[in-house]
Amino acid sequence: MRNYKVLFLILGITLFAGCSQDALNQLNDNSLSKGQVMAQMDINNVSEGFDELLSELIMSKNQDTANKTGAGCATISSSDKSISIVYNQCEVNDNLLDGTLVITGESMEESIGSPLTITFSSFTFNGYLLEGTKDVTFDFSKENEPIFIIKTDIIVTHPNNVSTIHTGTKELTWYLSNFNGEGPDFSCTGQWDIVLEDTTFNFEIKSPLSGKIGCPYITSGVISIEMNELTAKIDFGDGACDQKGMLIYPNGKSEEYSW
């Protein structure tokens, strides 16, 4: 299951570079290798971890300023159509934030349900520099099931100065009535691309990815990854909170996936 804690990119790049064409052919002519899948999931965690944190911060809008920003060490200033949040090495839900988020919308005083744009200014998330924007629309009309649609167009600079481009859309639903009870606390659907140098990886959620607040891993759902017509899927299981899943190849063969 996916760990919210961002893993070292260098491990992923090493695995990615070390996969020979012979190894790919042994699996299936149309398959991504296990190493390639692991590398891209590590890179994907950078943006995905921030999306989950972002939705939690938006849900706390009606609470006090410290809760809005997620940390008492952040400072906030606002106008009618924008809010600026400045983080100074702040720890928020076990994530380290530094730099400025600028949130703009039609009216920040009545922003529930209105589209918001988040712009990054010298902003780092767990040591990864984020540049670009995220557009967020959300729907609180269904009781206890807020929905967040997050459109991403960002460049991520990694600690080793490798840059990746992240574009696409995810829909994140929270199930507040399930907190401390049965069933998933959240689920996610969507499609997005990650570009590493001249290679584009396409991600598509085939079955909603779900999880629990108290578990640091995705507990169920299926995601596919495609690169240059090579494909693979990850099945995250049936709800158990563990680090195990199944990597499924186009020829129907599978093997355990864990980290």
C-alpha angles and dihedrals in degrees: 000000000000116000113220089216109092113244126219111279092209090070090053094048091049091052091045094052094043097060110105125206088243090060091051091051092051089060101039135307089246099041133110111222123247090249093054092050092050092048093052094044089055091052092045092055091070095068097030093055090053092049091057092048091047093054091050091052092050091051089056093055094115092054127083124296095263091054092046092057093037095233138056091225093066123091125215136200127177146188132184093282106022145045123199118202117190117197121197106196090311122176110221119177090337092310124114114228127187131168134025135318116194113198117193132183143147091274124000090195091063102024098137105118094005121113116260131197120209115202123189122223115186085327124163129189113198089337096312116120113228121200127177133033145300119204114207128194121175142184124210095171095108112072114249093356111090114182124208122193110197121192112194130202107161145133116224119204111200125214090260090054094253110140128211129187117224121194132161146074134278131185114211120191124190120205102205094178089061094059108122089003143073125308131037121313092212143003133199135204132174151095130259144158132227119199118203111184103309096340124095121203116198118209123195128174107225096180121020114273109231138185149160128251092235094050121076093208139070104256104195143006140076129259128184128209124199131187124172091337092310111122144182137166133217119212108199095199139245103304105294116138101236143109095254133106140145125259108212123200127205091253090061096254119129142187136190116275119202143145 
